[in-house]
Amino acid sequence: AQLRAFEQANASYAVSSKTLGGVDMARLPGVERLDRPGDRNQQVIMVKDGASVTAYQWEQDAAKWTKVGEVVDAVGQTQKQVFEGREYDYVFDVDIQEGAPPLKLPFNATENPYSAAQAFLQRHELSLDHIDTVASFIIKNADGVHLGPDSSPAYSDPFTGGSRYVPGQSASAAQPTHDPFTGGNRYVPAAAGYVPPAAVVVNRKANGAAVVAKLAEFNALLAQDAATAGLAAGPADMALIAELAALGGPAPAPVSEAAYGALLRVARTWPAARRFPALDLLRLAAADSPVPATFRCPDGSGLVAVVGEASGLFALAESGANEVNAMMGARALANACATAEGAAAVWAARRDVLAGLDGAWAAATNKNLATALATVYLNLAILAAQKGDDDDGLAILSAASRFLACTDNPDAQLRLVNVFGVLAAKFQLCKDSARVLGDETIVILGIQGKTDAVKQAAKDVGALLTAQ
C-alpha cells in the first residue's frame, strides 16, 4: 500500500522540460514504447500520450515502467539570470519589510533548496527560524509543479509583488508544498553529503538615509553641550557624511575617501554612547566599497585596527565595551570580506582578529552581537579555505569550538557548526581535530538543537566528521 501511494504521488508531479534537456514532440515514441522493456535499471524515457508528454522510469527488479510525471515547460525563467556577476536559473525577489527594497534570492535548479535558503538568511543576517518557509518558497516557485488538487504555480512577480515571500507570515499564507515522499508539508532533501558554504555572509540591511539622520541628530546634541562641542563634526564633514545616505540600498553605493575619512573622525572621537550611527555606516561602507580596506588614517591605522578601536570590539572580553558598538564592529569585519580588498585586509590581519575576539563571546549578552561574532568566524573559515593552510584552519577551529561550547544562540550555533564543516571539508588535519574539539557538542545539537536548521547542519557536519 505504501509503495502504491508513493507511485501515485510521484506520478502526480511534473517534470520540467528544461531539466530533461528540452522536448521535441515530433520525435517522441507513443505509449506503445512501454510494451518493450528498458535497456537498464533507472532508465528514463519520454512518451507522447495525445497532446501531453509523460516520463517513465524502468524498474529492473519489478520488470515494469513506473510513471515519473508529466513533462511540462519550466515554471521558472527560460534564460539564466545574472546576480552579482554569477548566472542563476532564478533570482527571486523577497520582501522583508514594507517600503524597503526587496532582497534578491538567487537559486540554481541543481541546488538543495535548504542550502540556498540557509545561505540567503545568513547573508542578510535574518533569523534562521524562517528557513522552512524560504525553502518552501523556493521549491514552490522553481521547477517541478504538483499536478494534483489545488496546484498553482503562484510564481513570484518581481513587478507586482504577487506571491512574494514575506518572513514572519503565517503558515497558511506561505502555502508550503506538500511532500509526497514523507507525507509532511516540508521538503526534506535526500542525504547528499555536506556542502560547505562558499560565500561569505554579509549584512547590508539598513536605511542609509535614516542612519545619516540619526548621526546628524547626535551631532547637534554634541554641539549644544559645551563639554562636547569640540567633538561635533563641522558643516564640511557633515556634508561629506551625507553622501553615504545611499548605503544599504539595493545596489552597492560609491564611497569616496573624503566621505570615509569624515566618517572615521566621528567614529573614532565621539563618546561611545553616540558612535553607533557612524559605526553602522562604516559596516555598510565595508560591504559596498574597497575604500575602507585601502584607506589609511594619519596614524597609519588600517581597517581592522580602526574597527577594533572605534567599536571597542577587541576590548569586549576585558572591559565590557558597549555591545551595540561591538556588534557593529563585528558586522563591519564580516562585511569587509565581501570585497576582494576587504577580504585581503581581514585575512592579512587574521591573527589580530582572532586575538582580539578571543573570549569576547563569553562577555556578549546581546543575541545579535553573538550572531555577528559567529559570522566573523564563519567568514574567516571560508577565507581560510580559499587562502589559508592547516595552521590557519586550526586557529579558527580552536576558537570556534570554545565559542560553540558556551553559546545557546541558534543563529550563532548554525554559523559555528558550519565553521567546523568548512574547515573539516578543506583540511584533513582540521577534520581530525574537529572530532576531538567539537564532536560531542555537534552530536548533541543534532539531537537537541533549538531549530531544524541547527539540527540538520549538525547532523550533516557530524556525518562528515565520522566519514573516512
Phi, psi and chi 1 to 4 in degrees:
 res  aa     phi    psi   chi1   chi2   chi3   chi4
   1 ALA       -  -42.3      -      -      -      -
   2 GLN   -64.1  -38.6  -72.3 -178.6  -26.9      -
   3 LEU   -65.4  -42.1  178.9   59.4      -      -
   4 ARG   -62.2  -41.4  -76.3 -162.4  -57.5  -86.7
   5 ALA   -62.7  -39.7      -      -      -      -
   6 PHE   -63.1  -46.7  169.1   84.7      -      -
   7 GLU   -65.1  -38.5  -69.6  176.6  -13.0      -
   8 GLN   -65.5  -43.1  -70.8  169.3   -0.6      -
   9 ALA   -66.7  -40.1      -      -      -      -
  10 ASN   -63.9  -40.3 -160.5   38.9      -      -
  11 ALA   -68.1  -20.3      -      -      -      -
  12 SER   -84.7    2.1   71.7      -      -      -
  13 TYR   -93.7  150.0  -98.3   69.7      -      -
  14 ALA   -96.2  148.7      -      -      -      -
  15 VAL  -114.4  130.6  179.8      -      -      -
  16 SER   -71.8  135.6  166.6      -      -      -
  17 SER   -64.6  -28.7   60.3      -      -      -
  18 LYS   -66.2  -40.6 -178.1  176.4   69.1  174.5
  19 THR   -61.8  -35.0  -58.0      -      -      -
  20 LEU   -93.0    8.9  -63.4  175.7      -      -
  21 GLY    86.7   16.7      -      -      -      -
  22 GLY    95.7  152.3      -      -      -      -
  23 VAL  -128.5  124.6  177.4      -      -      -
  24 ASP  -104.8  100.3 -176.0   -9.5      -      -
  25 MET   -56.9  -37.5  -71.3  -81.2  -69.1      -
  26 ALA   -65.5  -25.4      -      -      -      -
  27 ARG  -100.8    1.5  -57.8 -177.0   63.6  179.6
  28 LEU   -82.6  144.8  -69.5  178.6      -      -
  29 PRO   -75.0  164.1   28.6  -35.4      -      -
  30 GLY   -86.3 -174.5      -      -      -      -
  31 VAL   -65.4  -17.4  -68.1      -      -      -
  32 GLU   -62.5  -20.1   64.8  -84.0    4.5      -
  33 ARG   -61.0  -24.9  172.0   64.5 -179.4   85.2
  34 LEU   -72.6  -10.1  -59.0  176.9      -      -
  35 ASP   -78.4  -14.8  -65.3  -27.1      -      -
  36 ARG  -103.0  144.0  -57.1 -159.5  -47.5  -90.2
  37 PRO   -69.5  162.3   26.0  -34.5      -      -
  38 GLY   -76.5  165.1      -      -      -      -
  39 ASP   -83.0  -24.6  -61.4  -34.5      -      -
  40 ARG  -157.7  160.5   62.4 -171.8 -178.1  -79.0
  41 ASN   -64.5  139.7 -168.9   38.1      -      -
  42 GLN    73.6    7.1  -54.9  -67.6  -57.2      -
  43 GLN   -61.5  135.7  178.2 -172.5    5.7      -
  44 VAL  -112.8  129.6  175.7      -      -      -
  45 ILE  -127.2  161.8   63.9  170.5      -      -
  46 MET  -120.0  135.4  -71.7  176.7  -74.8      -
  47 VAL  -126.0  149.6  -60.7      -      -      -
  48 LYS   -89.7  125.0 -176.1  165.9   52.6  177.3
  49 ASP  -125.8   89.5 -174.4    3.0      -      -
  50 GLY    69.5 -125.0      -      -      -      -
  51 ALA   -91.2   -3.1      -      -      -      -
  52 SER  -110.5  165.9   64.0      -      -      -
  53 VAL  -123.6  132.9  175.8      -      -      -
  54 THR  -125.0  140.2  -53.7      -      -      -
  55 ALA   -98.0  136.9      -      -      -      -
  56 TYR  -128.1  150.9  -73.2   85.3      -      -
  57 GLN  -122.4  134.4  179.4  172.3  -78.0      -
  58 TRP   -82.5  124.5  177.4 -109.6      -      -
  59 GLU  -103.5  106.1  -56.9  -65.6  -17.4      -
  60 GLN   -61.6  -44.6 -170.3   73.8   43.9      -
  61 ASP   -64.2  -39.8  -67.5  -19.7      -      -
  62 ALA   -88.1   -7.0      -      -      -      -
  63 ALA    52.4   50.4      -      -      -      -
  64 LYS  -154.0  161.7   68.3  173.3 -175.1  177.2
  65 TRP   -90.5  132.4  -69.6  101.4      -      -
  66 THR  -109.7  130.6  -60.4      -      -      -
  67 LYS   -68.2  125.2 -176.2  177.2  178.4 -179.6
  68 VAL   -88.7  -40.9  175.0      -      -      -
  69 GLY   157.6  170.6      -      -      -      -
  70 GLU   -82.5  137.9 -174.6  174.1  -26.1      -
  71 VAL   -86.9  126.1  179.4      -      -      -
  72 VAL  -127.4  167.6  -61.8      -      -      -
  73 ASP   -67.2  152.1  -73.6  -23.9      -      -
  74 ALA   -60.0  139.4      -      -      -      -
  75 VAL   -74.0  -32.0  176.7      -      -      -
  76 GLY   -87.8 -150.1      -      -      -      -
  77 GLN   -74.0  145.0  -57.0  -64.9  -32.3      -
  78 THR   -87.5  -13.0   58.0      -      -      -
  79 GLN  -128.2  153.4  -64.7 -178.5  -22.0      -
  80 LYS   -61.9  147.7  -67.0  -80.2 -171.9  178.3
  81 GLN  -115.4  145.7  -62.0 -175.8   72.3      -
  82 VAL  -100.9  130.1  177.2      -      -      -
  83 PHE  -137.5  120.2  175.4   69.6      -      -
  84 GLU    51.8   42.7  -66.3 -171.8  -14.4      -
  85 GLY    84.0   -1.0      -      -      -      -
  86 ARG  -119.1  150.8  -66.0  179.8   57.6 -171.4
  87 GLU   -90.7  138.1  -71.5 -171.7  -20.4      -
  88 TYR  -133.7  155.9  -67.3   89.6      -      -
  89 ASP   -70.0  -34.3  -66.8  -38.7      -      -
  90 TYR  -138.3  146.2  -55.9   88.0      -      -
  91 VAL  -134.2  101.5  177.5      -      -      -
  92 PHE   -85.0  150.2  -61.5  115.9      -      -
  93 ASP   -92.1  131.9  -77.6  -38.6      -      -
  94 VAL  -124.3  116.2  179.4      -      -      -
  95 ASP   -81.9  125.8  -80.8  -26.3      -      -
  96 ILE   -99.4  -42.2  -62.4  -58.2      -      -
  97 GLN  -150.2  153.1   63.1 -175.3   47.3      -
  98 GLU   -63.2  132.6 -173.2  174.5   -4.8      -
  99 GLY    90.7  -15.6      -      -      -      -
 100 ALA   -94.0  148.9      -      -      -      -
 101 PRO   -64.0  145.5   21.4  -31.6      -      -
 102 PRO   -68.4  150.5   25.5  -34.1      -      -
 103 LEU   -88.1  153.1  -58.3  177.9      -      -
 104 LYS   -96.2  132.3  -60.9  -65.6 -176.1 -178.6
 105 LEU  -118.0   99.6 -164.1  171.1      -      -
 106 PRO   -81.9  147.3   29.5  -33.6      -      -
 107 PHE  -155.6  135.3  177.8   70.3      -      -
 108 ASN  -106.8  144.8  -80.3  -43.7      -      -
 109 ALA   -60.7  -23.1      -      -      -      -
 110 THR   -85.7   -4.7   55.4      -      -      -
 111 GLU   -80.7  156.5  -77.1 -173.9   88.2      -
 112 ASN   -75.5  122.2 -178.9  -34.6      -      -
 113 PRO   -56.8  -33.9  -25.3   34.9      -      -
 114 TYR   -70.4  -36.3  -91.9   73.8      -      -
 115 SER   -65.8  -41.4  -62.8      -      -      -
 116 ALA   -65.5  -40.3      -      -      -      -
 117 ALA   -64.6  -43.6      -      -      -      -
 118 GLN   -62.6  -43.8  176.3 -178.5  -39.4      -
 119 ALA   -62.8  -40.5      -      -      -      -
 120 PHE   -62.2  -48.2  169.4   77.4      -      -
 121 LEU   -65.6  -41.1  -66.6  171.8      -      -
 122 GLN   -67.2  -40.1  -72.9 -178.2  -29.9      -
 123 ARG   -60.5  -37.5 -178.4  175.9 -178.4   83.5
 124 HIS  -103.0   10.2  -62.6  -71.1      -      -
 125 GLU    50.2   47.4  -67.4 -150.5  -14.8      -
 126 LEU   -95.4  156.7  -60.2  171.9      -      -
 127 SER   -63.0  135.8  172.4      -      -      -
 128 LEU   -76.1   -0.4  -69.3  162.3      -      -
 129 ASP   -61.8  -21.1  -68.1  -18.2      -      -
 130 HIS   -88.7    3.8  -59.1  -55.7      -      -
 131 ILE   -62.8  -38.7 -168.0  166.9      -      -
 132 ASP   -64.3  -41.0  -73.8  -17.4      -      -
 133 THR   -68.5  -41.1  -48.7      -      -      -
 134 VAL   -65.9  -43.8  177.8      -      -      -
 135 ALA   -62.0  -41.9      -      -      -      -
 136 SER   -63.1  -38.1  -66.5      -      -      -
 137 PHE   -60.7  -43.6  169.9   83.8      -      -
 138 ILE   -63.8  -48.0  -67.1  171.4      -      -
 139 ILE   -60.3  -40.9  -62.9  159.0      -      -
 140 LYS   -68.5  -35.1 -177.4  177.1  174.5 -177.4
 141 ASN   -98.4   -8.0  -74.0  -64.3      -      -
 142 ALA   -94.9 -175.8      -      -      -      -
 143 ASP   -60.1  144.8  -79.0   -4.2      -      -
 144 GLY   104.3   99.7      -      -      -      -
 145 VAL  -116.5  134.4 -168.0      -      -      -
 146 HIS   -71.1  134.4 -165.0  -82.0      -      -
 147 LEU  -100.8    4.4  -60.8  178.5      -      -
 148 GLY   -81.1 -164.5      -      -      -      -
 149 PRO   -60.4  148.5  -20.9   31.5      -      -
 150 ASP    59.9   31.1  -59.6  -36.5      -      -
 151 SER   -97.3  126.7   65.4      -      -      -
 152 SER  -144.1  135.2  171.7      -      -      -
 153 PRO   -57.3  -39.5  -23.1   32.2      -      -
 154 ALA    47.3   47.6      -      -      -      -
 155 TYR   -68.3  143.8 -178.1   72.0      -      -
 156 SER   -72.4  122.2  168.6      -      -      -
 157 ASP   -93.3  111.6 -177.4  -15.1      -      -
 158 PRO   -67.8  -14.4   24.6  -32.8      -      -
 159 PHE   -91.9  -38.3  -58.7  100.6      -      -
 160 THR   -98.2  -18.2   67.0      -      -      -
 161 GLY    84.8    1.0      -      -      -      -
 162 GLY   -60.5  132.8      -      -      -      -
 163 SER    63.8   19.0  -62.3      -      -      -
 164 ARG   -70.4  146.7  -76.7 -177.4 -177.4  168.5
 165 TYR   -75.5  131.6  159.1   71.2      -      -
 166 VAL  -122.0  111.2 -179.8      -      -      -
 167 PRO   -54.7  139.3  -25.6   34.4      -      -
 168 GLY    93.3   -4.2      -      -      -      -
 169 GLN   -71.6  164.2   66.6 -174.3    2.3      -
 170 SER   -70.5  159.9   66.5      -      -      -
 171 ALA   -63.0  -34.6      -      -      -      -
 172 SER   -67.7  -33.7   59.9      -      -      -
 173 ALA   -70.7  -34.3      -      -      -      -
 174 ALA   -72.6  -26.8      -      -      -      -
 175 GLN    46.7   62.8  -63.8  179.0  -17.8      -
 176 PRO   -63.7  148.1   22.9  -32.3      -      -
 177 THR   -68.9  135.6  -56.3      -      -      -
 178 HIS   -74.4  134.7  178.0   76.6      -      -
 179 ASP  -100.6  110.6 -179.5    9.8      -      -
 180 PRO   -70.7  -17.7   28.1  -35.0      -      -
 181 PHE   -80.1  -35.1  -57.8   98.5      -      -
 182 THR  -107.9  -15.8   65.6      -      -      -
 183 GLY    81.6   -2.1      -      -      -      -
 184 GLY   -93.5  178.1      -      -      -      -
 185 ASN  -102.0   21.8   64.4   -6.8      -      -
 186 ARG  -134.0  137.1 -177.8  169.4   69.1   87.7
 187 TYR   -72.7  127.3  169.3   79.5      -      -
 188 VAL  -117.3  107.7 -180.0      -      -      -
 189 PRO   -66.0  149.5   23.7  -31.8      -      -
 190 ALA   -67.2  147.9      -      -      -      -
 191 ALA   -62.3  117.6      -      -      -      -
 192 ALA  -126.7   15.0      -      -      -      -
 193 GLY    88.2  158.9      -      -      -      -
 194 TYR   -78.6  130.4  174.5   72.8      -      -
 195 VAL  -113.0  106.1  179.5      -      -      -
 196 PRO   -66.3  142.9   23.5  -32.3      -      -
 197 PRO   -62.1  139.3   20.3  -30.2      -      -
 198 ALA  -110.3  -17.7      -      -      -      -
 199 ALA  -101.0  136.5      -      -      -      -
 200 VAL   -67.4  154.3  -64.7      -      -      -
 201 VAL   -90.0  128.9  178.7      -      -      -
 202 VAL  -127.9  139.4 -179.7      -      -      -
 203 ASN  -115.0  102.7 -177.3  -14.8      -      -
 204 ARG  -109.3   10.8  -65.2 -174.3   66.7 -102.7
 205 LYS   -69.9  125.3  -70.4 -171.8  -56.5  174.6
 206 ALA   175.0  160.1      -      -      -      -
 207 ASN  -107.3   96.9 -178.3  -27.0      -      -
 208 GLY   -55.9  -39.2      -      -      -      -
 209 ALA   -64.1  -38.9      -      -      -      -
 210 ALA   -67.9  -36.0      -      -      -      -
 211 VAL   -66.5  -43.1 -179.9      -      -      -
 212 VAL   -62.2  -39.2  169.5      -      -      -
 213 ALA   -63.7  -40.1      -      -      -      -
 214 LYS   -65.7  -40.0  176.4   58.4   70.5  173.0
 215 LEU   -62.9  -41.0 -171.4  148.4      -      -
 216 ALA   -64.5  -37.4      -      -      -      -
 217 GLU   -62.6  -44.9  175.5 -170.9  -32.2      -
 218 PHE   -65.7  -36.7  -78.0  176.1      -      -
 219 ASN   -62.5  -40.8 -167.0   60.9      -      -
 220 ALA   -63.9  -38.8      -      -      -      -
 221 LEU   -66.1  -40.5  -67.0  174.0      -      -
 222 LEU   -63.5  -41.0  -68.2  174.5      -      -
 223 ALA   -66.2  -27.8      -      -      -      -
 224 GLN   -78.7  -19.5  -67.8  169.0    9.1      -
 225 ASP   -98.0  123.1 -172.2  -23.7      -      -
 226 ALA   -59.1  -31.4      -      -      -      -
 227 ALA   -72.2  -22.2      -      -      -      -
 228 THR  -122.2    1.6   57.6      -      -      -
 229 ALA   -57.6  -32.1      -      -      -      -
 230 GLY   -69.3  -16.4      -      -      -      -
 231 LEU   -90.3  -16.2  -60.9  175.1      -      -
 232 ALA   -63.3  140.8      -      -      -      -
 233 ALA   -73.6  141.5      -      -      -      -
 234 GLY   -78.8  172.9      -      -      -      -
 235 PRO   -56.9  -36.9  -25.2   34.8      -      -
 236 ALA   -65.8  -46.1      -      -      -      -
 237 ASP   -66.2  -38.8  -85.9   -0.1      -      -
 238 MET   -65.8  -34.7  -72.2  -56.3  -61.4      -
 239 ALA   -66.1  -38.2      -      -      -      -
 240 LEU   -67.2  -43.5  -72.1  169.0      -      -
 241 ILE   -63.9  -33.5  -68.2  171.5      -      -
 242 ALA   -61.2  -23.6      -      -      -      -
 243 GLU   -63.6  -20.6  -63.9  176.2    5.7      -
 244 LEU   -85.8    5.7  -55.9  176.7      -      -
 245 ALA   -64.3  -20.6      -      -      -      -
 246 ALA   -78.8   -9.5      -      -      -      -
 247 LEU   -63.8  147.4  -69.1  170.1      -      -
 248 GLY    88.1    1.0      -      -      -      -
 249 GLY   -80.1 -176.6      -      -      -      -
 250 PRO   -67.2  -21.1   22.0  -32.3      -      -
 251 ALA  -126.2  151.2      -      -      -      -
 252 PRO   -55.0  140.4  -26.1   35.5      -      -
 253 ALA  -106.7  145.6      -      -      -      -
 254 PRO   -69.2  147.5   25.9  -33.8      -      -
 255 VAL  -130.8  117.8  177.2      -      -      -
 256 SER   -84.6  156.0   69.2      -      -      -
 257 GLU   -63.8  -35.1  -72.0 -160.3   -5.7      -
 258 ALA   -65.1  -44.8      -      -      -      -
 259 ALA   -66.0  -40.1      -      -      -      -
 260 TYR   -67.3  -38.5 -173.9   70.2      -      -
 261 GLY   -62.4  -41.4      -      -      -      -
 262 ALA   -63.5  -39.4      -      -      -      -
 263 LEU   -63.0  -42.7  179.2   64.7      -      -
 264 LEU   -66.8  -32.2  -72.6 -168.5      -      -
 265 ARG   -62.1  -35.5  -75.5 -169.6  -75.8  -84.6
 266 VAL   -73.5  -48.2  169.0      -      -      -
 267 ALA   -63.0  -28.2      -      -      -      -
 268 ARG   -95.4  -16.5  -60.5 -178.2   78.3 -174.5
 269 THR  -117.1  -21.7   62.0      -      -      -
 270 TRP   -69.4  157.5  -83.1   15.6      -      -
 271 PRO   -56.8  144.9  -23.5   33.2      -      -
 272 ALA   -53.7  -37.6      -      -      -      -
 273 ALA   -68.8  -14.5      -      -      -      -
 274 ARG  -108.9    1.3  -56.4  -69.5 -169.3 -169.5
 275 ARG   -82.9  -20.1  -71.3 -173.7 -174.3 -176.1
 276 PHE   -60.0  -32.8   69.8   83.6      -      -
 277 PRO   -63.9  -38.9  -21.5   34.4      -      -
 278 ALA   -65.6  -40.6      -      -      -      -
 279 LEU   -68.3  -33.2  -66.4  168.9      -      -
 280 ASP   -64.7  -43.6 -155.1    2.8      -      -
 281 LEU   -64.9  -35.0  -69.5  172.3      -      -
 282 LEU   -63.4  -44.0 -166.7  160.7      -      -
 283 ARG   -67.9  -32.7   63.6  103.5 -178.3  172.2
 284 LEU   -69.0  -41.8  -65.8  172.8      -      -
 285 ALA   -63.0  -37.3      -      -      -      -
 286 ALA   -64.0  -31.2      -      -      -      -
 287 ALA   -78.0  -31.1      -      -      -      -
 288 ASP   -96.1  -26.4  -81.3    5.0      -      -
 289 SER  -136.2  148.9  170.2      -      -      -
 290 PRO   -77.4  -11.2   28.1  -34.5      -      -
 291 VAL   -57.3  -46.4  168.3      -      -      -
 292 PRO   -57.2  -29.7  -28.8   38.4      -      -
 293 ALA   -79.8  -31.3      -      -      -      -
 294 THR   -96.7  -15.6   58.2      -      -      -
 295 PHE   -70.3  140.9 -171.6   89.4      -      -
 296 ARG  -123.7  129.5  -72.7  -65.4  177.3  -89.7
 297 CYS   -72.2  164.2  -64.0      -      -      -
 298 PRO   -55.1  -29.3  -28.8   36.5      -      -
 299 ASP   -87.3    5.7   61.6    3.9      -      -
 300 GLY    89.2   -2.3      -      -      -      -
 301 SER   -66.7  138.6  -62.1      -      -      -
 302 GLY  -104.4 -168.9      -      -      -      -
 303 LEU   -54.3  -55.7  173.2   66.1      -      -
 304 VAL   -64.0  -43.7  171.4      -      -      -
 305 ALA   -64.6  -41.1      -      -      -      -
 306 VAL   -65.3  -45.2  165.6      -      -      -
 307 VAL   -62.5  -45.3  168.4      -      -      -
 308 GLY   -61.2  -41.7      -      -      -      -
 309 GLU   -72.8  -49.2  171.8 -151.2  -26.2      -
 310 ALA   -67.8  -36.3      -      -      -      -
 311 SER   -91.1  -16.0   68.0      -      -      -
 312 GLY    74.8   11.1      -      -      -      -
 313 LEU   -58.4  -44.4  176.5   62.4      -      -
 314 PHE   -77.4   -9.2  -64.3  158.9      -      -
 315 ALA  -102.2    4.0      -      -      -      -
 316 LEU   -60.2  -42.5 -174.7   63.0      -      -
 317 ALA   -66.8  -28.0      -      -      -      -
 318 GLU  -100.7  -41.3  -61.4  175.9   -2.0      -
 319 SER  -110.6   -4.1   62.7      -      -      -
 320 GLY    63.2   57.4      -      -      -      -
 321 ALA   -64.9  167.4      -      -      -      -
 322 ASN   -56.3  119.5 -177.9  -58.4      -      -
 323 GLU   -71.4  -30.5  -68.7 -158.7    4.1      -
 324 VAL   -66.1  -44.6  173.9      -      -      -
 325 ASN   -61.6  -43.2  -69.5  -10.5      -      -
 326 ALA   -62.7  -38.2      -      -      -      -
 327 MET   -62.3  -44.3  174.8 -172.5   68.8      -
 328 MET   -62.7  -37.5  -64.6  -62.1 -179.1      -
 329 GLY   -64.1  -43.6      -      -      -      -
 330 ALA   -63.7  -41.6      -      -      -      -
 331 ARG   -64.6  -35.1  -72.0  179.0  173.5  178.6
 332 ALA   -64.1  -43.2      -      -      -      -
 333 LEU   -64.2  -42.2  -68.7 -179.0      -      -
 334 ALA   -64.6  -44.4      -      -      -      -
 335 ASN   -64.8  -33.4  -78.6    3.2      -      -
 336 ALA   -58.8  -25.9      -      -      -      -
 337 CYS   -69.4   -7.6  -61.6      -      -      -
 338 ALA   -76.5  -23.0      -      -      -      -
 339 THR  -106.1  152.5   68.4      -      -      -
 340 ALA   -60.5  -41.4      -      -      -      -
 341 GLU   -67.9  -41.4  -63.7   82.4   -3.0      -
 342 GLY   -66.4  -42.3      -      -      -      -
 343 ALA   -61.0  -40.1      -      -      -      -
 344 ALA   -64.7  -40.6      -      -      -      -
 345 ALA   -66.6  -44.5      -      -      -      -
 346 VAL   -65.5  -42.3  171.2      -      -      -
 347 TRP   -66.6  -38.7 -174.2 -114.1      -      -
 348 ALA   -62.9  -30.2      -      -      -      -
 349 ALA  -104.0   21.8      -      -      -      -
 350 ARG   -58.5  -36.4   59.5 -167.1  179.4  -81.4
 351 ARG   -68.0  -37.7  -67.4  179.1  179.7   82.0
 352 ASP   -65.1  -40.1  -66.1  -26.5      -      -
 353 VAL   -63.6  -47.9  173.9      -      -      -
 354 LEU   -63.1  -40.8  -70.2  172.7      -      -
 355 ALA   -67.1  -40.6      -      -      -      -
 356 GLY   -68.9  -31.1      -      -      -      -
 357 LEU   -89.1  -11.1  -64.2 -175.5      -      -
 358 ASP   -57.8  118.8 -168.7   38.7      -      -
 359 GLY    82.5   -4.9      -      -      -      -
 360 ALA   -61.9  -34.3      -      -      -      -
 361 TRP   -61.9  -29.6   56.3   80.5      -      -
 362 ALA   -71.1  -24.4      -      -      -      -
 363 ALA   -92.7   -7.6      -      -      -      -
 364 ALA   -82.8  118.3      -      -      -      -
 365 THR  -103.1  -14.5   60.5      -      -      -
 366 ASN   -86.7  125.3 -177.6  -64.1      -      -
 367 LYS   -58.8  -43.1  173.6 -174.7  175.4 -178.3
 368 ASN   -66.6  -32.0  -69.0  -30.4      -      -
 369 LEU   -66.9  -44.1  171.2   56.7      -      -
 370 ALA   -60.4  -41.6      -      -      -      -
 371 THR   -64.3  -42.1  -59.0      -      -      -
 372 ALA   -63.9  -40.6      -      -      -      -
 373 LEU   -62.7  -43.5  -69.5  170.1      -      -
 374 ALA   -64.0  -33.7      -      -      -      -
 375 THR   -64.2  -38.7  -56.7      -      -      -
 376 VAL   -60.4  -45.1  175.6      -      -      -
 377 TYR   -64.1  -39.4  -76.4  110.0      -      -
 378 LEU   -64.9  -44.2  176.2   56.5      -      -
 379 ASN   -65.6  -36.4  -75.1   -0.8      -      -
 380 LEU   -63.0  -39.9  -78.1  174.0      -      -
 381 ALA   -63.8  -41.0      -      -      -      -
 382 ILE   -65.1  -40.6  -68.4  170.2      -      -
 383 LEU   -65.6  -37.0  -68.0 -177.1      -      -
 384 ALA   -61.8  -39.8      -      -      -      -
 385 ALA   -65.6  -26.7      -      -      -      -
 386 GLN   -89.8  -35.9  -62.5  170.2   -5.5      -
 387 LYS  -124.1  -16.5  -54.8  169.6  179.0  -75.5
 388 GLY  -104.0 -166.7      -      -      -      -
 389 ASP  -134.5 -171.9   54.8   23.7      -      -
 390 ASP   -55.4  -43.4  -74.2  -27.4      -      -
 391 ASP   -62.8  -42.3  -69.8  -20.8      -      -
 392 ASP   -61.6  -46.4  -64.9  -44.4      -      -
 393 GLY   -60.6  -43.0      -      -      -      -
 394 LEU   -64.9  -37.6  -72.1  174.2      -      -
 395 ALA   -64.0  -42.8      -      -      -      -
 396 ILE   -69.5  -41.9  -61.8  165.8      -      -
 397 LEU   -62.5  -41.0 -175.2   66.7      -      -
 398 SER   -60.9  -46.0  174.8      -      -      -
 399 ALA   -66.2  -43.8      -      -      -      -
 400 ALA   -63.9  -34.8      -      -      -      -
 401 SER   -66.4  -38.4   68.0      -      -      -
 402 ARG   -70.3  -37.3  -73.7  178.4  -78.4  126.4
 403 PHE   -63.4  -48.4 -171.2  173.8      -      -
 404 LEU   -61.0  -34.4 -177.8   60.3      -      -
 405 ALA   -69.6  -17.3      -      -      -      -
 406 CYS  -121.9    8.7   72.7      -      -      -
 407 THR  -114.6  142.1 -176.9      -      -      -
 408 ASP  -113.2   13.9   61.5   -3.8      -      -
 409 ASN   -79.6  114.1  176.4  -16.5      -      -
 410 PRO   -63.4  -33.9   19.4  -30.5      -      -
 411 ASP   -66.0  -41.2  -72.9  -16.1      -      -
 412 ALA   -67.3  -41.5      -      -      -      -
 413 GLN   -59.4  -43.4  -72.3  172.3  -22.9      -
 414 LEU   -61.4  -43.7 -177.4   60.3      -      -
 415 ARG   -64.1  -41.8  -72.9  159.6  170.4   75.8
 416 LEU   -71.1  -36.7  -64.7  167.9      -      -
 417 VAL   -60.7  -39.2  166.8      -      -      -
 418 ASN   -70.0  -26.5  -84.8  -60.5      -      -
 419 VAL   -58.3  -47.2  169.5      -      -      -
 420 PHE   -58.3  -45.7  -84.1   74.1      -      -
 421 GLY   -64.0  -46.1      -      -      -      -
 422 VAL   -59.1  -48.1  169.1      -      -      -
 423 LEU   -73.5  -38.5  -63.9  174.7      -      -
 424 ALA   -67.2  -34.6      -      -      -      -
 425 ALA   -70.5  -27.0      -      -      -      -
 426 LYS   -93.4  -42.9  177.6   65.0  176.9 -179.7
 427 PHE  -120.0  122.3  -54.8  110.6      -      -
 428 GLN   -61.5  -38.1 -178.0   61.6   44.6      -
 429 LEU   -63.5  -37.8 -171.9   56.0      -      -
 430 CYS   -68.2  -36.6  -73.6      -      -      -
 431 LYS   -62.6  -45.2 -175.8  175.2 -178.8  179.7
 432 ASP   -63.4  -41.4  -64.6  -21.9      -      -
 433 SER   -70.2  -36.3  -61.4      -      -      -
 434 ALA   -61.7  -33.0      -      -      -      -
 435 ARG   -61.6  -32.0  -68.1  168.4  176.9  156.6
 436 VAL   -86.1  -42.8  176.8      -      -      -
 437 LEU   -76.3  -36.1  -67.9  171.8      -      -
 438 GLY  -136.1    3.5      -      -      -      -
 439 ASP   -58.4  -44.6 -170.2   54.8      -      -
 440 GLU   -64.1  -45.4 -179.2  177.7   -9.7      -
 441 THR   -62.2  -42.0  -58.2      -      -      -
 442 ILE   -67.1  -38.8  -70.8  174.2      -      -
 443 VAL   -61.7  -43.5  168.1      -      -      -
 444 ILE   -63.1  -44.0  -68.2  172.5      -      -
 445 LEU   -64.2  -32.1  -72.2  175.1      -      -
 446 GLY   -64.7  -22.5      -      -      -      -
 447 ILE  -102.2  -41.5  -59.3  170.3      -      -
 448 GLN  -115.7   11.0  -59.5  178.4   -2.1      -
 449 GLY   -56.1  146.3      -      -      -      -
 450 LYS   -70.9  -24.3  -70.2 -176.7  177.6 -179.7
 451 THR  -126.9  157.0   66.0      -      -      -
 452 ASP   -60.8  -35.0  -71.8  -17.0      -      -
 453 ALA   -64.3  -43.1      -      -      -      -
 454 VAL   -65.0  -45.1  170.9      -      -      -
 455 LYS   -58.7  -47.6  -71.4 -179.7 -177.5  177.8
 456 GLN   -65.3  -44.3 -170.8   61.1   55.1      -
 457 ALA   -62.4  -41.5      -      -      -      -
 458 ALA   -64.3  -40.5      -      -      -      -
 459 LYS   -65.6  -43.1  -71.3  175.8 -176.8  176.2
 460 ASP   -64.8  -45.0  -70.1  -14.9      -      -
 461 VAL   -69.9  -37.6  172.4      -      -      -
 462 GLY   -59.6  -40.9      -      -      -      -
 463 ALA   -65.1  -37.1      -      -      -      -
 464 LEU   -63.0  -42.6  170.3   66.7      -      -
 465 LEU   -68.1  -32.1  -63.2 -177.6      -      -
 466 THR   -85.9  -16.3   56.7      -      -      -
 467 ALA   -70.1  145.7      -      -      -      -
 468 GLN   -81.0      -  -64.3  -57.8  -43.9      -
